[in-house]
Structure formats: structure tokens, C-alpha cells
Amino acid sequence: MLRWLVWRDLTLAWRRRADMLSTVFFFVIVVSLFPLGIGPETQLLRTIAPGVVWVAALLASMLSLGRLFANDYQDGTLEQLLLTPQPLFLVVLGKTLAHWIVAEVPLVLIAPLVGVQFDLRRETLWILFASLLLGTPILSLIGSVGAALTLGLRGGGVLISILVLPLYIPALIFGAGAVEASIMGTSPSPHLSLLGAFAIVSLLFSPWATAAALRISLE
Amino acid sequence: MLQSARRTTKILAVSKLGCVRGDRRLFSGLDFAVSPGTFVQLTGPNGSGKTSLLRILCGLLPPAEGQVTWNDANIRALAEEYVAVVTYLGHRHGIKDELSAVENLRITNALNGVEVSKERAHEVLGKMGLAGRESLPARLLSEGQRRRVALARLLVCDTKLWLLDEVLTSLDKTAVGLVRSLIENHLNSGGIAIVATHQELELTTGRTRRLELTT
């Protein structure tokens, strides 16, 4: 069943590729604006790189979160999903997984490429990749709670940012921290471990919270 | 409102059900029980709570008071077990515009635990009068045709309780006939259908009950 749900969401995303591409382009453009604005000061660029790339990833995922449940809500398929004979948190998990693959994985893959503009070394680019790979599931998981809570509200897009962005702060600190440690030449593994721990905690709790929020939104 | 002598055959029962939307009370103290093979036609003016009642019956909306029982167990306690015997079609059809009719049918059913092969999906959609349009994205279909895609689900699901909300809207005469025969077959195999509609559905088999909500 989970397989069908993920396949459904991936097919839908493929048939609306423009939405997916706009998130990626947003990320690439925001990250590229900084080197262009600051100029070729490699030392400064290297210092701001971790924060810039991570903040851009957070903002880019904001763009796609609004669509996570809204489309299904409008055409009535979300109601039908709530009425399928499996625990709702599994449905939520399936949709969140699909969201991660569609909206976050492209960012993770392209991040080392845009990171080159900040004069980062190869090892650091790898750490950037790893920190995003560990951290972006957190963005999808916590974001899904916000998306479910703001479902059907007017101005939901802004509200979701206000709700969710503060919750992203630990991911931002440890994610950017890992890259920074790598730039400084120290070990990034404590940051990555904490990031992984945070990912596991959000995996354990957010599907339940999202399921509860969806039930309330659909009453 | 609906009473019958044989209590033992009642599987769906509603007692003292009340519904409040916003600060308006739609209905209260609603009591009825339904036995297999019964068609319940739910009527009432706009805003009388037909949709809310159906949403309570399928478990999407918790009742403000009272309870709904299935085989003497509260449906909120049965949760997924109850959902597995119910098919609910709302007035938003639950059809994805980007997917074709076949994909819509197969995915909705797979999510409900019924795997439908491509051939079977084509056959079923053909029966619903959609032959030749099975592979078009649903956004290219007319409103009535989309409704038919949603209704095609009734041909493949094996649930006991059907809750249909305004399913006859934008359907032509042939399609209404199709829906009627679908419901008749369902009743003959011991199913229950509760249908909110403004149109009369004259069935030739099963028991027909009328439940009128007032404002």
C-alpha cells in the first residue's frame, strides 16, 4: 500500500515537473546570489558558505511544503486517504517520503555543485552533501506537521513558515555546524551525529503529530 | 426514525446522534438502525446536515453527541477495522486531474487494499461508459465523466456499507440508471447503501427507507 502511495505521489510530481523544478531553481539562484553580491573574497565566502547553503535549503523546502497536502485536500483525495484501512501515520509517512524524494533530494544532489562557488574544498563539499542528506528528512518530517495544521487556511503559506522555521533551527545549527567544522579542519562527526539523532526523533514523533493535525483539519 | 422488529439483523445503528457545525446545531437525538439489504435515501433541504451525517457515519467527523455502532461496537473504537467495510464517495470526487481514469481507479483501490489489474480496470471503466477515454488525464474529462470514474470504484470494491453523497449530480440518465443497478446489486448481496440525494431513485429490489433531515 505504501508503495502505491509513494508511486502515486512521484507520478503526480513528474506530471507537474514545473513545481519541482521551481524549488531547485530557487535554491540554486539564492545560493548563487551571495558570491555574486560579495565578490571574489574567498575567505569571507568560505565563512558564510555553510549558513547560506543551509538557509537556502530551508527556504526552498518552505516553497514545496504548501503543496504537500493542499492539492489532495482540494480534490477530495485526502479524505479518501484518511478512509483507507491502514494507520494514518503510515499514509503520512508515505506522503512525507515522496515529498522528500521530490523536493529535497534534488537539493541534496545539487548542493555540492553550487558549493563550488564558495571555494570549498572537496572534503567539505562531501560533508555539505552528507549534512543535507541527513538533515533534509527533518525538513520534510517537521514541515509535514506545519502543512497539516495550516491545511485549508487562508494565508497558509506565510503561517506555515512562521510555524515551521523556528523548529528547523536545530537542524540548521548542526547541519551548518558540520560544514563549518570541516572548513576549520576539525571533525564534523559530532554535529552529524546530533543531526542524525534529531532526524530519528522527528521520524518517531512527527508522523503522529501530522496524522492528528490532519484529522482535525478534515473534520 | 427507522424501526424494525428484528433487532438482531441490524448492523449499523445510530443512537442519540447530534451534530454541531460552528455554532449551529444541525440535528440532535437522531436514532435509527439499518439491516443488510437496505437502501436509505437521505433527503432534506440544503444545509440540513446530510453531508455532515454521512461524514459522521464514515468516521471523518466525530459526532457532537451520541454514537454510531457497527455490529454493536462503536465505530470510533473499531477505527481501521470499520473503515475497511465502508466506501464513502463525497461530493468532491477524489479524482486526481493529472492521472488517467485507469490510474485513478487502480490507485484508489490499491490504497484500500484491493489490487485491480489493468485489464480489469479497462473492463470496469467500459461498463461505466468510459470506453476509449480510459487513458486520458482526468482533467480532460467532463464533470459527469469524472463522476463516473469515481463511481467505477463501486464495481470493484467489496465493502458492505456504501455512503454516497450527492453522487447523482451532473450525471445523465444512462448513468443514473447505472448507479441504480449498482446499488440494486449491492443490496442483493446483503450490502447497505446510504445515499444523500435530491433526485428520486426508485429501486426494484431491497428495502427502501427514507430519512428526512429538517432545518
Interface residues (C-beta under 8 A of the other chain):
Chain A: M1 W4 L5 W7 R8 T11 L12 R15 R16 Q74 D75 G76 T77 E79 Q80 L81 L82 L83 T84 P85 Q86 P87 L218 E219
Chain B: C58 G59 L60 L61 P62 E80 E81 V83 A84 V86 Y88 G90 H91 R92 H93 G94 I95 K96 D97 E98 L99 E103 I107 T108 A110 L111 N112 G113 P137
